[in-house]
Amino acid sequence: MSQKIKVLFYHRSMEMGGVERVILDLFQNLPQELFDITLLLNTFQGELRNEIPPHIKVISVQKGREDMSAKKPIRFFQLVKRAIILWYYRKNPKALYNKYIKTDFDIEVASGYTDFDSVLNSPMKARKVAWFHTDVSYDPDQKRVMHRITSLKKFDWVIFGSRQTRDIINELYNIEYPNSSVIYNAIKIEEARKKSLEFPVFYNQRPVFSSMGRLHVRKNYHTLMKVHKRLLDEGYNHSIAVIGGGTEMENLKNQAKDLGVEKSYLLLDSQINPYPYIKNSDYFIFPSESESYPLTIGEVMGLEIPAISTNVGGIPEMIEHNYDGLLVEPNEESIYQGMKSFLTDNELVEKIKRNSKVSVTKFDNDQIYRQVTSVFEKQYKLKQ
């Protein structure tokens, strides 16, 4: 190929999250001799913004909170101004392109559903590719669901993060996507292992269940806290360490205070390197109500920490129940039974730990990079 394929990725910001980690992994591993990649961010914000590889060109429409004034009145004005500017560009995509893009691309990529409208409304004559990681079955807002799944039809190609993510749309809405493929997210197991040794972590109360996820209501950490309290009341001593930040932080802090578990239900906020916290725990618990194909599950298995996860989204494609992990339903009773099993059945825990060592071989990252490369190359050829 005489010239590189020019690819423009859209994303809102670089706060710690699964989609952001997927983007960074692709940037690091897609062949540089084939692709010239640019990242367009609404805001240059988030813990991962400094981890963007140097060969990736970055265009940011607005600055992040980190770069705003520490004085609250000024900061408030800056945030309002930022919101107005971003709203204006959403309504006037041609103005955005004239000011910030100023060049043509071969492929435009919507990294998640928040970027669908931006890519579809783009004035550029590029091939449009969407990445979709979301299980639509959990969402009660049917208007929002229909907007997302009908928007997917307008893309030239759709990459689904798991089989379940695509199949559930067909099952619930009888909508198929012939111009699509399922490509799992790459899981950096060796990197997680290396980072897990960077510093020691000591917990005051053992055994410890670690967990990692954005603090959103659908991640179900409020239910996990109820289970935690119930187990403590029944004499099953343990603690829980939750790694992640988000909109539910204050609600969870208040709930922990009300239940009297502030010292045993640890809210550790976002961490640039979360792996020592997981490596030094005894078990892992993933209570989410909806997921696609979470990187964390594979990383936890690579760290040989026995895991309990809710049986949602693409997780059954990662965990074989009662073999290399335990699958439970996303409700209080089922999570309670799963955690109680780990606390009382050491033989089960050891079996899962042994089997996890073998199971990590099913995560083939090189195949994932080849699949993404193939999609982009085919779309480029169709553009010619």
C-alpha positions as CSV (number, residue, x, y, z in Angstrom):
1,M,0.0,0.0,0.0
2,S,1.6,3.2,-1.2
3,Q,0.0,5.5,1.4
4,K,-1.3,5.1,4.9
5,I,-5.0,4.8,5.7
6,K,-6.1,7.9,7.5
7,V,-8.4,7.1,10.4
8,L,-10.1,9.6,12.7
9,F,-11.4,8.3,16.1
10,Y,-14.0,10.3,17.9
11,H,-14.3,10.2,21.7
12,R,-15.6,12.4,24.4
13,S,-12.7,12.4,26.9
14,M,-10.1,10.1,28.5
15,E,-11.6,9.3,31.9
16,M,-10.6,5.9,33.2
17,G,-13.0,3.3,31.6
18,G,-13.2,0.2,29.5
19,V,-13.8,2.0,26.2
20,E,-10.9,4.4,26.8
21,R,-8.6,1.4,27.6
22,V,-9.7,-0.3,24.4
23,I,-8.9,2.8,22.3
24,L,-5.4,3.1,23.9
25,D,-4.7,-0.5,23.3
26,L,-5.6,-0.2,19.6
27,F,-3.4,2.9,19.2
28,Q,-0.5,1.0,20.6
29,N,-0.9,-2.1,18.5
30,L,-2.5,-1.3,15.1
31,P,0.3,-1.4,12.5
32,Q,1.8,2.1,12.2
33,E,3.1,1.4,8.7
34,L,-0.6,1.0,7.6
35,F,-2.5,3.6,9.6
36,D,-2.2,7.3,10.2
37,I,-4.5,7.8,13.3
38,T,-5.9,10.9,14.7
39,L,-8.0,11.1,17.9
40,L,-10.6,13.8,18.2
41,L,-11.6,14.5,21.8
42,N,-14.5,16.7,22.9
43,T,-12.5,17.5,26.0
44,F,-8.8,16.9,26.8
45,Q,-9.8,15.4,30.2
46,G,-9.3,12.3,32.3
47,E,-6.7,10.1,34.0
48,L,-5.7,8.4,30.7
49,R,-5.1,11.6,28.6
50,N,-1.3,11.4,29.1
51,E,-1.2,7.7,28.0
52,I,-2.0,8.5,24.4
53,P,0.9,7.2,22.4
54,P,3.1,10.0,20.9
55,H,2.5,8.8,17.3
56,I,-1.2,9.5,17.6
57,K,-2.3,13.0,16.6
58,V,-4.7,14.5,19.1
59,I,-7.3,17.2,18.4
60,S,-9.2,18.5,21.4
61,V,-12.1,20.8,21.1
62,Q,-12.1,22.0,24.7
63,K,-9.8,21.8,27.6
64,G,-10.4,19.5,30.5
65,R,-11.4,20.2,34.1
66,E,-7.7,19.6,35.1
67,D,-6.8,22.7,33.2
68,M,-9.5,25.0,34.6
69,S,-9.3,27.4,37.5
70,A,-9.3,26.1,41.0
71,K,-11.5,29.1,42.0
72,K,-15.1,27.8,42.0
73,P,-16.9,30.9,40.4
74,I,-14.4,31.0,37.6
75,R,-14.5,27.3,37.1
76,F,-18.3,27.4,37.0
77,F,-18.1,30.0,34.2
78,Q,-15.6,27.9,32.3
79,L,-17.7,24.8,32.5
80,V,-20.8,26.7,31.3
81,K,-18.8,28.2,28.4
82,R,-17.4,24.8,27.5
83,A,-20.9,23.2,27.5
84,I,-22.3,25.9,25.2
85,I,-19.3,25.6,22.8
86,L,-19.7,21.8,22.6
87,W,-23.5,22.1,22.1
88,Y,-22.8,24.6,19.2
89,Y,-20.5,22.2,17.5
90,R,-22.9,19.3,17.9
91,K,-25.5,21.3,16.1
92,N,-23.1,22.7,13.5
93,P,-20.6,19.9,12.6
94,K,-19.4,21.7,9.5
95,A,-18.2,24.5,11.7
96,L,-16.3,22.0,13.9
97,Y,-14.6,20.5,10.8
98,N,-13.7,23.9,9.4
99,K,-12.1,25.0,12.6
100,Y,-10.4,21.8,13.9
101,I,-10.2,19.0,11.3
102,K,-9.1,20.8,8.1
103,T,-8.2,17.6,6.3
104,D,-9.9,14.5,4.9
105,F,-9.9,11.1,6.4
106,D,-10.6,7.7,4.9
107,I,-12.4,6.3,7.9
108,E,-14.2,7.9,10.8
109,V,-14.7,5.7,13.9
110,A,-17.3,6.3,16.6
111,S,-15.6,4.7,19.6
112,G,-18.9,4.4,21.5
113,Y,-22.6,5.3,21.3
114,T,-21.9,8.8,22.6
115,D,-20.0,9.4,19.3
116,F,-22.6,8.1,16.9
117,D,-24.3,11.4,16.0
118,S,-21.0,13.2,15.6
119,V,-19.7,10.7,13.1
120,L,-23.0,10.2,11.2
121,N,-23.4,14.0,11.0
122,S,-19.9,14.5,9.7
123,P,-19.6,16.4,6.4
124,M,-16.6,14.3,5.5
125,K,-16.9,11.6,2.7
126,A,-15.2,8.9,4.7
127,R,-16.3,5.4,5.6
128,K,-18.2,5.4,8.9
129,V,-17.4,2.6,11.4
130,A,-19.1,2.2,14.8
131,W,-17.9,0.3,17.9
132,F,-20.7,-0.9,20.1
133,H,-20.1,-2.3,23.6
134,T,-23.5,-2.0,25.2
135,D,-26.1,-4.6,26.3
136,V,-29.4,-2.9,25.3
137,S,-31.5,-5.3,27.3
138,Y,-30.9,-3.5,30.6
139,D,-32.0,0.0,29.4
140,P,-35.6,0.9,30.3
141,D,-35.4,4.0,28.1
142,Q,-36.8,2.6,24.8
143,K,-36.5,5.9,23.0
144,R,-32.8,5.9,23.7
145,V,-32.3,2.3,22.8
146,M,-34.1,2.7,19.5
147,H,-32.0,5.7,18.6
148,R,-28.8,3.8,19.2
149,I,-29.8,0.6,17.4
150,T,-31.3,2.4,14.4
151,S,-28.2,4.7,14.2
152,L,-26.1,1.6,13.9
153,K,-27.9,0.7,10.7
154,K,-26.5,4.0,9.1
155,F,-22.9,3.0,9.5
156,D,-20.9,1.3,6.8
157,W,-19.6,-1.2,9.3
158,V,-20.3,-2.0,13.0
159,I,-17.9,-3.8,15.3
160,F,-19.7,-5.4,18.3
161,G,-17.7,-6.1,21.5
162,S,-19.3,-9.5,22.0
163,R,-21.7,-11.9,20.4
164,Q,-24.3,-11.2,23.0
165,T,-24.2,-7.5,22.3
166,R,-25.3,-8.1,18.7
167,D,-27.5,-11.1,19.3
168,I,-29.7,-9.5,22.0
169,I,-30.7,-6.7,19.5
170,N,-31.9,-9.3,17.1
171,E,-33.6,-11.3,19.8
172,L,-35.5,-8.3,21.3
173,Y,-36.0,-6.1,18.2
174,N,-35.6,-8.4,15.3
175,I,-32.9,-6.2,13.8
176,E,-29.9,-7.7,12.1
177,Y,-26.6,-6.1,11.1
178,P,-25.2,-7.8,8.0
179,N,-22.5,-5.2,7.7
180,S,-20.9,-6.1,11.1
181,S,-18.5,-8.3,12.9
182,V,-17.8,-9.4,16.5
183,I,-14.3,-8.5,17.7
184,Y,-13.5,-8.9,21.3
185,N,-11.5,-6.3,23.2
186,A,-7.9,-7.1,23.6
187,I,-6.8,-8.0,27.2
188,K,-3.3,-7.1,28.2
189,I,-2.6,-9.9,30.7
190,E,1.2,-9.6,30.8
191,E,0.9,-5.9,31.3
192,A,-1.5,-6.3,34.2
193,R,0.8,-8.9,35.8
194,K,3.8,-6.5,35.5
195,K,1.9,-3.5,36.9
196,S,0.5,-5.6,39.7
197,L,4.0,-5.8,41.2
198,E,4.8,-2.0,41.1
199,F,3.8,-1.3,44.8
200,P,2.5,-3.2,47.8
201,V,-1.1,-2.9,49.0
202,F,-2.1,-3.9,52.6
203,Y,-5.7,-4.5,53.7
204,N,-6.7,-4.3,57.3
205,Q,-9.5,-6.8,57.1
206,R,-9.3,-10.1,55.2
207,P,-10.4,-11.9,53.2
208,V,-10.8,-9.1,50.6
209,F,-13.1,-9.0,47.6
210,S,-11.7,-6.4,45.1
211,S,-13.8,-4.9,42.3
212,M,-13.2,-2.4,39.6
213,G,-15.7,-0.4,37.5
214,R,-17.1,3.1,36.9
215,L,-19.4,4.1,39.7
216,H,-22.7,4.2,37.8
217,V,-26.0,2.9,39.1
218,R,-26.0,0.1,36.6
219,K,-22.7,-1.2,37.9
220,N,-24.8,-2.3,40.9
221,Y,-22.3,-1.4,43.7
222,H,-25.3,-0.4,45.9
223,T,-26.5,-3.9,45.8
224,L,-23.1,-5.3,46.5
225,M,-22.9,-3.1,49.6
226,K,-26.2,-4.6,50.9
227,V,-24.8,-8.1,50.4
228,H,-21.6,-7.1,52.2
229,K,-23.6,-5.9,55.2
230,R,-25.8,-9.0,55.2
231,L,-22.7,-11.3,55.2
232,L,-21.1,-9.3,58.0
233,D,-24.2,-9.5,60.1
234,E,-24.2,-13.3,59.7
235,G,-20.6,-13.5,60.9
236,Y,-18.8,-13.8,57.6
237,N,-16.0,-11.4,58.2
238,H,-14.5,-9.8,55.0
239,S,-14.0,-6.5,53.3
240,I,-14.6,-5.1,49.8
241,A,-12.3,-2.7,47.9
242,V,-14.0,-0.9,45.0
243,I,-11.6,0.7,42.5
244,G,-13.3,3.4,40.4
245,G,-14.8,6.8,40.3
246,G,-18.1,8.2,39.0
247,T,-21.4,9.8,39.6
248,E,-22.5,7.3,42.3
249,M,-19.6,8.0,44.6
250,E,-21.5,10.3,47.0
251,N,-24.5,8.0,47.1
252,L,-22.3,5.0,47.9
253,K,-20.5,7.0,50.6
254,N,-23.8,7.9,52.2
255,Q,-25.1,4.4,52.0
256,A,-21.9,3.0,53.6
257,K,-22.4,5.5,56.5
258,D,-26.0,4.5,56.9
259,L,-25.1,0.8,57.0
260,G,-22.1,1.3,59.2
261,V,-19.6,-0.3,56.8
262,E,-17.4,2.7,56.0
263,K,-14.3,0.8,57.3
264,S,-15.0,-2.4,55.4
265,Y,-16.5,-1.3,52.1
266,L,-13.6,0.7,50.7
267,L,-14.2,3.2,48.0
268,L,-10.8,3.7,46.5
269,D,-11.7,6.0,43.6
270,S,-10.0,5.8,40.2
271,Q,-6.4,4.5,40.1
272,I,-4.0,4.9,37.3
273,N,-2.6,1.5,38.3
274,P,-5.4,-0.6,39.9
275,Y,-3.7,-3.9,39.5
276,P,-1.8,-4.1,42.9
277,Y,-5.1,-3.6,44.6
278,I,-6.6,-6.6,42.8
279,K,-3.4,-8.7,43.0
280,N,-3.3,-8.3,46.8
281,S,-7.0,-9.2,47.3
282,D,-8.3,-12.7,47.9
283,Y,-11.2,-12.7,45.4
284,F,-12.7,-10.5,42.8
285,I,-16.4,-9.6,42.5
286,F,-18.1,-8.0,39.5
287,P,-21.7,-7.1,40.3
288,S,-22.7,-5.2,37.1
289,E,-26.3,-5.3,35.7
290,S,-25.0,-4.9,32.1
291,E,-21.7,-5.3,30.3
292,S,-20.3,-6.2,26.9
293,Y,-16.9,-7.8,27.1
294,P,-15.1,-6.3,30.1
295,L,-11.3,-6.3,30.0
296,T,-11.2,-6.6,33.8
297,I,-12.4,-10.2,33.8
298,G,-9.6,-11.4,31.7
299,E,-7.0,-9.4,33.6
300,V,-8.3,-10.8,36.9
301,M,-8.0,-14.3,35.6
302,G,-4.4,-13.5,34.4
303,L,-3.6,-12.4,38.0
304,E,-5.0,-15.7,39.2
305,I,-7.6,-14.1,41.5
306,P,-10.7,-16.2,41.6
307,A,-13.7,-14.2,40.3
308,I,-17.4,-14.0,40.8
309,S,-19.3,-12.1,38.0
310,T,-22.8,-11.5,37.1
311,N,-24.1,-13.5,34.2
312,V,-24.7,-10.6,31.8
313,G,-23.6,-9.4,28.4
314,G,-20.5,-11.2,26.9
315,I,-19.2,-12.3,30.3
316,P,-20.4,-16.0,29.7
317,E,-18.1,-15.9,26.7
318,M,-15.2,-15.2,29.0
319,I,-16.1,-17.3,32.1
320,E,-17.1,-20.9,32.2
321,H,-19.4,-21.2,35.2
322,N,-18.0,-23.3,38.1
323,Y,-14.8,-24.0,36.2
324,D,-12.7,-20.8,35.9
325,G,-15.1,-18.5,37.7
326,L,-18.5,-18.3,39.2
327,L,-21.5,-16.7,37.4
328,V,-24.4,-15.2,39.4
329,E,-27.5,-13.2,38.5
330,P,-27.4,-9.4,39.1
331,N,-29.6,-9.5,42.2
332,E,-29.0,-9.5,45.9
333,E,-29.7,-13.1,46.7
334,S,-27.6,-14.5,43.9
335,I,-24.6,-12.3,44.6
336,Y,-25.0,-13.3,48.3
337,Q,-24.9,-17.0,47.5
338,G,-21.9,-16.6,45.3
339,M,-19.9,-14.6,47.8
340,K,-20.9,-17.0,50.6
341,S,-19.6,-19.9,48.5
342,F,-16.2,-18.3,48.2
343,L,-16.1,-17.5,51.9
344,T,-17.0,-21.1,52.9
345,D,-15.8,-23.4,50.1
346,N,-12.0,-23.3,49.8
347,E,-12.0,-26.3,47.5
348,L,-14.1,-24.4,45.0
349,V,-11.9,-21.4,45.2
350,E,-8.7,-23.4,44.6
351,K,-10.3,-25.2,41.6
352,I,-11.2,-21.9,40.0
353,K,-7.7,-20.5,40.7
354,R,-6.1,-23.6,39.0
355,N,-8.3,-23.5,36.0
356,S,-7.9,-19.8,35.5
357,K,-4.2,-20.4,34.8
358,V,-5.1,-22.5,31.8
359,S,-8.1,-20.4,30.6
360,V,-6.2,-17.2,30.0
361,T,-4.8,-18.8,26.8
362,K,-8.2,-18.2,25.2
363,F,-7.6,-14.4,25.0
364,D,-5.7,-14.1,21.7
365,N,-4.8,-10.4,21.2
366,D,-2.9,-10.8,18.0
367,Q,-6.0,-12.2,16.3
368,I,-8.0,-9.2,17.5
369,Y,-5.5,-6.7,16.0
370,R,-5.6,-8.6,12.7
371,Q,-9.4,-8.5,12.7
372,V,-9.5,-4.7,13.3
373,T,-6.9,-4.2,10.6
374,S,-8.9,-6.3,8.1
375,V,-12.0,-4.2,8.8
376,F,-10.2,-0.9,8.2
377,E,-8.5,-2.2,5.1
378,K,-11.7,-3.4,3.5
379,Q,-13.5,-0.2,4.3
380,Y,-10.6,1.8,2.7
381,K,-10.8,-0.3,-0.4
382,L,-14.6,0.3,-0.6
383,K,-14.0,4.1,-0.4
384,Q,-11.7,4.1,-3.5
